[in-house]
């Protein structure tokens, strides 16, 4: 089992990771693709349209991963109606520009192909709106590698990661799944369903964040998933 260069903190790995997990659930932003530039560009656009001040860099960075409405409230101090205005302005920019300011992480296609060759079912479970998730995966020729793509609803429903994972489990109906994701929301969302989670350190979260959330293991490179999941 590969581990990050930072090593394993004392007490880490309390969850046992299934070695033949099927299906495998993947987050999208920060796990399959480096989506930060497009998300942040669309956040900046939305705030400019509304005449709202842009938060500091750390607050902006926290937009990557969590539900969008939640982030406009938490990071920009907007009330919910104003946050919905920001979400709509964001979507107008993201549909045309933001979703394409993105790149697949090196090694991800090889990982997906290796898992599929072994007969694994693959499912995307993301807090991103489901139509955008499907569009991005199609743009990068990844869509046909997945058996299902589950995201949030455009009306604001199913945004919490635990809700997304619940729907993913309903659709795939598979035993002993595992979640791969780069933020604490992925780990705690999986934990709500008693699923082990693999922390993706190549994304936007830190090793401390992932271990603290309860990750079963934290990996430094996408290719490390192959021996962990197929070992």
N, C-alpha and C positions, 0 to 999 in steps of 0.2 A: 504494500500500500504506500503510495507516494504521499509525502507531506510537505508543507511549505518550508522554505528555508528558515523561517522564524522558529520552527520546531513545534512541539506539542506542549501546551501548558499543563501543569499538574492538574489531574482530574479531568482532562479533556477526553472526549470519545466515550462518554458514558453510554451513549446509544450504540448498539451494535449495528453495523452497516450490512444489509443483506448483500451477499456476493452475487446473487442471481436475481437482482431486482427487476421486476417486469410489471407494469411499464415504468419507464423513466420519465419523470416530469422535469421540464426545463423552464426556468424563467427566460425572458427575452432580453430586456435592456440590461446590459452589463454582464450577460451570461452567454448569449449567442452573438449579440452584436454590440459594438461600441457606439451606443446611440446618444451619448452625452452632447456632442456638438449640436445636433438637431433639436433635441429637447430644450437646451438652454437658449438657442436662437429663437425658438417659438415662445418660450417664457418671456424673454426680453421684448419680443414683438408685442405680446399681449399686454404687458405692463405699459409699454409706450402708448398703445392704442387707448388704454384706459387713463393715461396720465398719472399712473401710480409710480412711485419711486422704485428703483431696482434695488433689491436687497444685496447684502455683501456676498462675496464669493462663496463662503461656506454655506450660506443659506441657499444660494442658487444651486450648488452642487447637490443639496438634499432633495431637489426635485426629481432626481434620477432614481426611479424605482417605486416610490410610494404613489398612491392614487393622486391624481392631479388636483382635484378639488381640495383635498386635505392639505396639499402642499401650499396652495395659494392662501389658505387660511392660516396655516401654521408658520409659514416662512415670510409672508408678506403682510400679515395682520388684517386681511380682508374679511368682512363678514360673508356669510354664505351667499346671499344674492349677488354681491359684488364679485365674489369668487367665481360664481357661475358665468358672469360676464367675461371674466378673464379666461375661463375654460373655453368659451365659444370663440373668443379672439385667438386663443392659442390654436384651436383646431383649424381655423381658417388658414393660418400660416403653415401649420404642420402638414396638412393634407397636400399642399402644393410644394413646400420647400423642406420643412424640417425632417420629415421621415426619411429623406434621401441623403441627409448629412449624417451618414451612418456607415459602418463597415462591419463585416463579419470578422470575428476574432480568428487569427491564424490557428489552424488545427481543428476548428469546430466542424467543418465538413467531414474531415477524416474520422472524427469521433462519432458523428452521427452515422456515417457509413459502416463503421466497425460494429456499432450496436445493432444496426438493422441487419447486417450480415449474420449476426448471432441470433437473429429472430426476435429481438426486443421490439416492443411497441414504444413509440416516442410520442410525447404529448407536450405541447407548450402550455404553460399556466402563467399568465402575465396579468398585471393590473392595468396594462395598456388596453385601450378600447379594442375589442376583438377585430373589427374591420381593419384597423390600422396594423394590427399584428399580422393578419393574413396578407395584407398588401406588402408589408416589409419582407416577410418570408418569401413571398412570390418574387419580389424584386431581386432578391439575392439567390434565387433558385434553391431555396431551402424548403419550400412549402410541401413538396411531394415526399419529403423525408419523414413527415409527421403524420400520425394517425388521427390526431385531433389538435385543434388550436382553440384554447379557451382564454378569454379575456374579459374585461369589464364591459358593461353595457353603456351605450351612449347616453342613456337617460340618467346615469349616475348609479345604477344598480350594480351589484356584484363587483365592488371595487376592492374590498378587503381581501388580502391574499388568502386567508382561510376560506372565504367564500368561493374564490376562484378555484382553489384546490378541491373543494367539495364538488363543484361542477365537473372538474376534470376527472375526479374519481367516479362520478356518476356516469360520465360518458364512456370511460374506458373500462370500468368494471374489473380491473385487474388486481391480483393479489400482490402484497408486499412491495408497493411502489417506493421510490425514493425521489426526493426533490433536489434539484441542482439550482442554486441561485447565489447571487452576490451580495444581498443585503439581509439585514436581520429580519425584515418582513417575510422573506422567503423561508427562513429557518423557523420562525415562530408560527407562520402559517402552516407549515408542514407539521410542526409539533402539535398544533390543535387537532390534527387527525392521527396523532401517534406515528407519524412517518419520520424516518431519519432524513437528514438533510446534509448535502455536500456543499460547503462554502466555496464559491468561485472567487479566488483571490485576484484573478485577472480583471475583475470588474471594478465596481465603484465602492465597495465596502472594504473595511479593514479586517485584518485577522482578529484583532481584539473584539470588534463588533460581532463577527461571525461566531467565534468561540463563546462569547458571552450569551449569545442568543440560543446556544445549545447545539451548534453544528456537530455532526458525528465525526467529520473530518474536514479539513480545509486544504484545498489544493492550489498550487501556484500556477499551473499551466493546464489548458484544456486537454492536452494529450495525456495528462496524468489520469483522466477519467477512464481511459481504456483499461489499464491494469486493475483499477479499483472495481470497476463494474463488471469486467469480464474475467477477473482473476479467480 
